[in-house]
Structure formats: structure tokens, C-alpha cells
């Protein structure tokens, strides 16, 4: 068993390619089908022992409860590449910004068996949890969405503040300090009255459409007037604010 796990670890490390923050195009991985989970060598703190942060193994948490298939690693690697490329294009060092976050895979369609929840993020410990469906539904939208939350958190909420400002979304006064997203600038019902959710969705749209080159994600109950171009423009402006240039 130990020999088998070592072989698997060497296999996935060989597949790892360095991220490029100057290009949105990913380096290819092996197209061999994944017939069983691939285990990445882990250190004592359950983080892969890659030498540098631009290797995919560095971002993965692996233990007996978090296994990764080759296909899942490939999808996540591409999502990270496109995200880092989008941040770099807007003057932000994404590797430095996101360092401290790692990904854990929970087997099953939903995280915590909560229907519809394909991904979650815990900023306190820097863990992004992904279910099986996060890698297959809408070109991995859930992954880009959670990365949007991570970016916003690392920028101390400046991304969501900028998105709200550039879309003209009105503030709702009240004990919960809620916000209402401007018309035409939200995709899912969760983002209609939640600025952070609308911002994470907007970030996902920008990276997926403008950098990954995939189709626009469409959701149930999404208004037919949703302005994808306006969403991308607003989140780009938010990324380019002077306060963020230190990254």
C-alpha cells in the first residue's frame, strides 16, 4: 500500500506544471482517465510538499478524507491559472494574495450534504471545500466563485465595496447592514440581497468568460436582463482601484 501511494504521489507531482500569471492559457495535463483517486504527498500539516507555490500540489490538502482524481486536479489547476492570470492583468499578485488558502475535496455531490452547496470557504483557516459537482457543473463555476470570496476577503472587502460602488447598488439600512445588488448585476437569488455573493459571482463571470473563454453561466431565476458585460466591467474597475495596487 505504501509503495502504491508513493507511485501515485510521484505521478501527480510529475503532472504538476508551473502556473503562468502572464498568460490565461493553461499548460496541458495528461489526458489519461482517472480510474481511482490520486493521492498527493502531504506534509505533517496536510499540505502538499511542493517546493514552490506555483505548483498545483502546494494548493491541495490531502489526507484520508480528501482525495483527488487526475480530472479534478486538472480542473482546479486551470481555475487557478485563469484566476491568477485575471489578477495579474489587473496589477495584482494573485499568488501572494491567495497564499494561505488551500483546497479540500469532500466526496459526494454537495458539501456537508447540503443540497445545492458545491463549495464553501472558511476564511479563518483558509480552506476552500469543494464537492464532486464543483468540478463538473457550469465549467467549475463554484470554484471560481469561492476564489472570488477569497480575493475579496484578502482585500479586506474592497472588491465588494468597489463592485457595489461601480454598479450603483443601493445600501439597505438595518441591523444586519444588508445590501441590495443593483438591477441587472446579479445572477443568482443569493446575490440579489447579498453584496459578497453578488461580487463572488461577478468575479467568477469575469474570469470564466474573459480569461477561460467558456460560456456565460446561467442560473434558474436569473433575470433575463442580467448584464454580463456590465458585470465584468464593474468587477474589473473594482480590481483596478488604487487601494489594491500594493498587490
Number of C-alpha atoms within 10 A of each C-alpha: 6 7 8 10 14 13 16 17 18 15 15 21 19 11 17 22 16 15 23 17 22 14 15 23 16 19 14 12 18 12 9 8 9 12 9 10 14 21 27 31 24 18 13 7 10 14 20 24 19 19 9 10 15 18 19 25 27 21 24 29 27 23 19 6 10 19 19 24 17 21 20 19 20 22 18 21 24 21 26 24 28 27 27 25 26 27 23 19 18 18 16 20 18 19 18 10 17 18 13 14 19 19 20 22 23 20 17 13 17 20 21 15 13 9 9 10 16 26 25 19 20 13 14 7 10 15 19 22 23 27 23 18 19 25 22 14 12 15 18 21 23 24 24 27 24 24 23 26 26 24 23 20 17 16 17 11 15 18 29 27 15 20 29 25 15 18 18 15 17 14 15 13 9 8 6 7 9 14 19 18 25 19 15 17 28 27 26 16 15 13 20 19 18 16 23 23 23 28 30 26 28 29 30 28 27 25 26 23 16 17 19 21 13 13 12 16 17 13 11 8 9 14 16 9 11 15 15 19 13 15 24 21 17 24 25 22 15 23 27 18 14 8 12 15 12 8 15
